[in-house]
Amino acid sequence: MSSEDQKRVLDPEQDAAALKALTHPLRIRLLGMLRQDGPATASELAVRTGESSASTSYHLRVLAKYAFVAEAEHRDGRERRWRAVHALTSWSNRAMEATPGSRAYVTLSRRVQIQHLEESLVRHEADMADGRLGREWVEPSGISDRMPRLTPESLTELWESFSGRLRELAARDAGDPRAVQVVVLTAGLPLALRETGSAPGGAAGDAGSAPGGAAGDAGSAPGGVAGDAS
């Protein structure tokens, strides 16, 4: 997908059926693959997911029913190709708290994003080791796990600033032949204080992080489907 602004905003009341259809791990994975790697056939996606082509074809048709995917231009007349309709999916976290179904979708999508991060790390390391990426990517690549103390207002401002700057940079680099797809996952997850005597929570804190590097689009990754939750 070419534009990060090309998003679908989900409403838990108006899109209840679509949300229910999307609350399926394989459908989220298929949609993510089409968003990240472009149009594909059910057979191609079956090979990549380890599922049968009958299964991927069925789930793609369900996604098409609710306008998450659509037929793409065919290379030949033998098999239907599918494309993602939107670059990402967006919603209001407050609105999604309204029903068990919408809450389940948010929970599932976040778990899928964590899986996407792990898969992306493995792919990144292999691409670097095998020379598919140049050495100029060594320094800026990384993962950050900073844990600042912020108010709800500051966390909201951080999301808005990050998203705005990311749009600016993506637009600037759109025509640069050196630009490659970068998986950017961000997370802003407030934690309650532990009781005295509990083991300290948290991780390394910026260990090996890239300059300004972090996790990505809250609830939205190119290989995920959640997207831009706020």
C-alpha positions as CSV (number, residue, x, y, z in Angstrom):
1,M,0.0,0.0,0.0
2,S,1.4,3.4,-0.9
3,S,-0.2,5.7,1.7
4,E,-0.3,5.4,5.4
5,D,-3.4,7.6,5.3
6,Q,-5.2,4.9,3.4
7,K,-7.0,3.5,6.4
8,R,-10.3,2.0,7.4
9,V,-11.9,3.2,10.6
10,L,-13.9,0.6,12.4
11,D,-16.9,1.4,14.5
12,P,-17.9,-1.4,17.0
13,E,-21.6,-0.7,16.4
14,Q,-21.8,-0.2,12.7
15,D,-19.1,-2.7,11.9
16,A,-20.1,-5.5,14.4
17,A,-20.3,-8.2,11.7
18,A,-17.1,-7.1,10.1
19,L,-15.3,-7.2,13.4
20,K,-16.7,-10.7,14.1
21,A,-15.4,-11.9,10.8
22,L,-12.0,-10.3,11.4
23,T,-11.6,-11.9,14.8
24,H,-9.9,-15.0,13.3
25,P,-6.1,-15.4,13.5
26,L,-5.8,-16.7,9.9
27,R,-7.8,-13.9,8.4
28,I,-5.8,-11.3,10.2
29,R,-2.6,-13.0,9.0
30,L,-3.8,-13.2,5.4
31,L,-4.8,-9.5,5.4
32,G,-1.4,-8.6,6.9
33,M,0.4,-10.6,4.2
34,L,-1.5,-8.8,1.4
35,R,-0.7,-5.4,3.0
36,Q,2.9,-6.2,3.5
37,D,3.8,-8.1,0.3
38,G,1.1,-7.1,-2.2
39,P,-1.5,-9.0,-4.2
40,A,-1.4,-12.8,-4.1
41,T,-3.6,-15.8,-5.0
42,A,-5.1,-18.2,-2.5
43,S,-2.6,-20.8,-3.5
44,E,0.4,-18.6,-3.0
45,L,-0.9,-17.6,0.5
46,A,-1.6,-21.3,1.3
47,V,2.1,-22.1,0.7
48,R,3.2,-19.2,2.9
49,T,0.8,-20.0,5.7
50,G,1.0,-23.8,5.6
51,E,-2.8,-23.9,5.1
52,S,-4.8,-25.6,2.3
53,S,-5.7,-23.4,-0.7
54,A,-9.4,-24.3,0.0
55,S,-9.0,-22.8,3.5
56,T,-7.2,-19.6,2.4
57,S,-9.7,-19.2,-0.5
58,Y,-12.6,-19.4,1.9
59,H,-11.2,-16.9,4.4
60,L,-10.3,-14.5,1.6
61,R,-13.9,-14.5,0.4
62,V,-15.0,-13.7,4.0
63,L,-12.6,-10.8,4.0
64,A,-13.9,-9.6,0.7
65,K,-17.5,-9.8,1.9
66,Y,-16.6,-7.2,4.5
67,A,-14.5,-5.1,2.1
68,F,-11.1,-5.8,3.7
69,V,-9.8,-7.3,0.5
70,A,-10.8,-7.1,-3.2
71,E,-9.9,-8.8,-6.5
72,A,-6.6,-7.5,-7.9
73,E,-5.5,-7.4,-11.5
74,H,-4.9,-10.9,-12.8
75,R,-1.6,-12.0,-14.3
76,D,-3.6,-14.6,-16.3
77,G,-7.1,-16.0,-16.3
78,R,-6.4,-19.1,-14.2
79,E,-6.7,-18.0,-10.6
80,R,-8.1,-15.0,-8.8
81,R,-5.6,-12.6,-7.2
82,W,-6.4,-10.6,-4.1
83,R,-5.3,-7.3,-2.8
84,A,-5.8,-5.4,0.5
85,V,-8.2,-2.5,0.2
86,H,-6.6,-0.4,3.0
87,A,-3.1,0.1,4.3
88,L,-4.2,-0.2,7.9
89,T,-7.2,-0.4,10.1
90,S,-8.0,2.2,12.8
91,W,-10.4,2.6,15.7
92,S,-11.0,4.3,19.0
93,N,-9.9,2.3,22.0
94,R,-12.7,3.8,24.1
95,A,-15.3,2.9,21.5
96,M,-14.0,-0.7,21.2
97,E,-14.4,-1.2,25.0
98,A,-18.2,-1.2,24.4
99,T,-18.7,-4.8,23.5
100,P,-17.0,-8.2,24.2
101,G,-16.6,-8.8,20.5
102,S,-14.8,-5.6,19.8
103,R,-12.6,-6.0,22.9
104,A,-11.7,-9.5,21.7
105,Y,-10.7,-8.2,18.3
106,V,-8.3,-5.6,19.9
107,T,-6.8,-8.3,22.1
108,L,-6.3,-10.7,19.2
109,S,-4.8,-8.0,16.9
110,R,-2.3,-7.0,19.5
111,R,-1.2,-10.6,20.0
112,V,-0.8,-10.9,16.2
113,Q,1.3,-7.7,16.2
114,I,3.7,-9.2,18.7
115,Q,4.0,-12.3,16.5
116,H,4.6,-10.0,13.5
117,L,7.5,-8.3,15.4
118,E,9.2,-11.7,16.1
119,E,8.8,-12.8,12.5
120,S,10.1,-9.5,11.2
121,L,13.1,-9.7,13.5
122,V,14.0,-13.2,12.1
123,R,13.5,-12.0,8.5
124,H,15.6,-8.8,9.2
125,E,18.5,-10.8,10.7
126,A,18.5,-13.2,7.7
127,D,18.3,-10.4,5.2
128,M,21.3,-8.7,6.8
129,A,23.3,-11.9,7.2
130,D,22.7,-12.9,3.5
131,G,23.5,-9.5,2.1
132,R,20.0,-8.7,0.8
133,L,20.2,-5.4,2.8
134,G,23.2,-3.1,2.6
135,R,25.4,-2.3,5.6
136,E,24.0,1.2,5.8
137,W,21.0,-0.3,7.6
138,V,23.1,-1.7,10.5
139,E,23.2,1.5,12.5
140,P,19.6,2.7,12.3
141,S,18.0,-0.7,12.8
142,G,16.9,-1.7,16.3
143,I,14.3,-2.2,19.0
144,S,13.7,0.1,21.9
145,D,12.0,-0.8,25.2
146,R,12.1,2.6,27.1
147,M,9.8,3.0,30.0
148,P,9.1,6.7,30.7
149,R,6.6,8.0,33.2
150,L,3.9,9.9,31.3
151,T,0.4,11.2,31.9
152,P,-2.5,10.1,29.6
153,E,-2.3,13.4,27.9
154,S,1.4,13.1,27.3
155,L,1.0,9.5,25.9
156,T,-1.7,10.8,23.5
157,E,0.6,13.7,22.4
158,L,3.4,11.2,21.9
159,W,1.2,9.1,19.6
160,E,0.1,12.1,17.6
161,S,3.7,13.5,17.2
162,F,5.1,10.1,16.2
163,S,2.3,9.4,13.6
164,G,2.6,12.9,12.1
165,R,6.4,12.7,11.8
166,L,6.2,9.2,10.3
167,R,3.8,10.4,7.6
168,E,6.1,13.3,6.8
169,L,9.2,11.0,6.4
170,A,7.3,8.4,4.4
171,A,6.1,11.1,2.0
172,R,9.6,12.5,1.7
173,D,11.1,9.1,0.9
174,A,8.3,7.8,-1.4
175,G,10.3,8.5,-4.6
176,D,13.8,7.6,-3.2
177,P,15.1,4.4,-4.8
178,R,17.1,3.7,-1.6
179,A,13.9,3.4,0.5
180,V,12.9,-0.1,1.6
181,Q,9.9,-1.4,3.6
182,V,10.5,-0.9,7.3
183,V,8.5,-2.6,9.9
184,V,7.8,0.0,12.6
185,L,5.9,-1.3,15.7
186,T,5.2,1.0,18.6
187,A,3.6,0.3,21.9
188,G,2.3,2.5,24.7
189,L,1.1,0.3,27.5
190,P,0.6,1.9,30.9
191,L,1.4,-0.4,33.9
192,A,0.1,-0.1,37.4
193,L,2.6,0.1,40.2
194,R,3.5,-3.3,41.8
195,E,3.1,-3.8,45.5
196,T,6.1,-3.4,47.7
197,G,8.2,-6.5,47.6
198,S,7.2,-7.6,44.2
199,A,9.8,-8.3,41.5
200,P,10.5,-5.2,39.5
201,G,8.7,-5.2,36.1
202,G,10.2,-4.0,32.9
203,A,12.9,-5.0,30.5
204,A,16.3,-3.8,29.5
205,G,15.2,-0.2,28.7
206,D,16.6,1.0,25.4
207,A,19.1,-1.9,25.1
208,G,20.4,-1.9,21.6
209,S,17.8,0.5,20.4
210,A,18.0,2.4,17.2
211,P,18.3,6.2,17.4
212,G,14.7,7.1,18.2
213,G,13.8,3.6,17.5
214,A,10.8,2.0,19.1
215,A,8.1,-0.5,18.6
216,G,5.3,1.1,15.8
217,D,1.7,2.1,14.9
218,A,-0.4,1.2,18.0
219,G,-2.3,-1.8,16.9
220,S,-1.2,-1.5,13.4
221,A,1.6,-3.1,11.5
222,P,1.9,-3.7,7.8
223,G,1.8,-7.4,8.5
224,G,-0.9,-6.9,11.1
225,V,-4.4,-5.4,10.8
226,A,-5.1,-3.6,14.0
227,G,-3.9,-0.2,13.3
228,D,-3.6,3.3,14.7
229,A,-5.7,2.7,17.9
230,S,-6.1,5.7,20.0
